[in-house]
Amino acid sequence: MRNAETITMKNTLRTYSHILQLRSDAIHEILQSERGIAFALKLFLIVSLIAGLGMWGELPAALRTPTMVERFDKVVADVGEAVATAVAAVESAAAAVQGRIERAVQTASAEFERRFGGLLNQLNAIFDRFASPRARLARLLTQRVVSVREIEEIVVAAQPTPAEMNQLLMRSGASDAETRRLLRLAGIAADQLAAVRAAEQAAVDAAVTELQPILDALSMTSSEFQEVLDQISATPEQVLQWLDRLSTTPEQVGALLSRITATPDKLKELVATARAEVERMAPPLGERPSRVIRLGGQWLASPLHYASEWMLFALVLLLAAKSIGGRATLPQHLGAVALSATPAIFFLVAYVPDLSSVASLPMASAVHTTGRILALIGVVWCGILLLKTLSVAHGFGMWKSAGAVLLALFGMYAAAPLAAVLASFFLLG
C-alpha cells in the first residue's frame, strides 16, 4: 500500500514537472480524459493553496497587534499620564510664578519702605495729631494688622462699639489677658463681645447654609470652604453678594457644577463602563483567535477567489478560441486554463504581507523584493504555459493561441465597454 502511494506521488510530481516543461504529450494526455481534466482541476486547487500559504505571513502581526481592550487600556493610561504631566507642569509653573511674585512684592515693599517709610510715619503722626478720634478709629479699621498699643491709644479717646472692638481684636492677635485689659479700657463687657461674635458666627453659618448647594456639588466641607475663602481674603457674605450681582443663586450654581464636575470616582466608573462595552464587542473566542480563524478562512477560500477572477476570462477566451477555429470542449478548455496556473507557486512570497512591523527593515525589504521578482517569473511562465495548453487543447499553434488571448482581452476591455456605451445611447434615445 505504501509502495503504491509512493509510486502515485512520483507519477504526480513527474507529470507536474512535464507540465512546467511545456511538454505537449503530457498536456495532451491530461486533456484527453475526464480523469486528466479532474487532475488538472485538483492541481489548480493544490497550487492555489500553496500560493496562498503566503497569507500566513500575516500571522505574527495578527498575534502581536493589540486587541480593542488593550488599545482602550493604553489610551486610558496615556490620557492619565498626559493629564498628570500637564497638572505637574501647571503646578510647577504656578509655584515658580508665585515665588517670583512673592519675591517681587517683598523687594518692592522693602524698597518702598526704605524710600517712603519715614515720610509715611511722619504723615501718620501728623494725621494722628490733628485727626479726630473717630477718624483715627476708622483708619485702624481699614488696616489688616493692628497692634495692641494702637488699640490702647484709640479705645480711650474714641470709645469703639463692641462690633468695632471685635474687629480690632481679631486683627491684633491679642492674648486673653490683653483682651480683658483692652475691654476694660473701652468699657465693654465680655458678654457684649461674646454676643457680637455669636451674631457674626450666626451670619457666617447662615451664609454657608445658603451656599451649601455649591459645597455639595464641589464635595467640600465647611472648613475646607472657609480655608479657600481665607486664602482669597473673602467671607461667605461676600460670596453671596457676588452671586447676587451675577443675578444667580447658589442652587443654580450648584446644579451647574453637579453637571460639569467629574470626580475621580465618576471618571473611574465611566471608564469601567466603556471598557465593559468594548469587551462586549469582542468576538466570543477572543480577538486574536478570531484573527487566526479569519486568516485560515481566507487561505482556504483562496482557490475560489482565484477561480472567480479567472472564470469570466476563461469563458471569453473560449469564445475567442472557437471564433478562430478552436476544437476543444468546455471541460478541455477549462482544464487547459487550470493547467496554466501550475507555475503559480511562484506567487507564494508575493502574498506575504508587509513585514516591517514584525521584522527588521532590511529583512522586510528583501522579502518584498524577492516576492515581486518571483511573481514576475510566475506571471511570465503562466502566460507562456497558457498559450501552450490552449494550442494543445484547441489544436492550433502558439501564435493562434496568442491571437485568441489578445482577442479575448480586446473583447473584455474594449469591445464590451464600447458595446455597453452604444447600447445606453440607443436606449436613451
Summary of the structure (lengths in Angstrom):
residues: 429
radius of gyration: 47.6
end to end distance: 72.0
largest distance: 136.2
contacts: 1148
relative contact order: 0.11
helix: 84%
strand: 0%
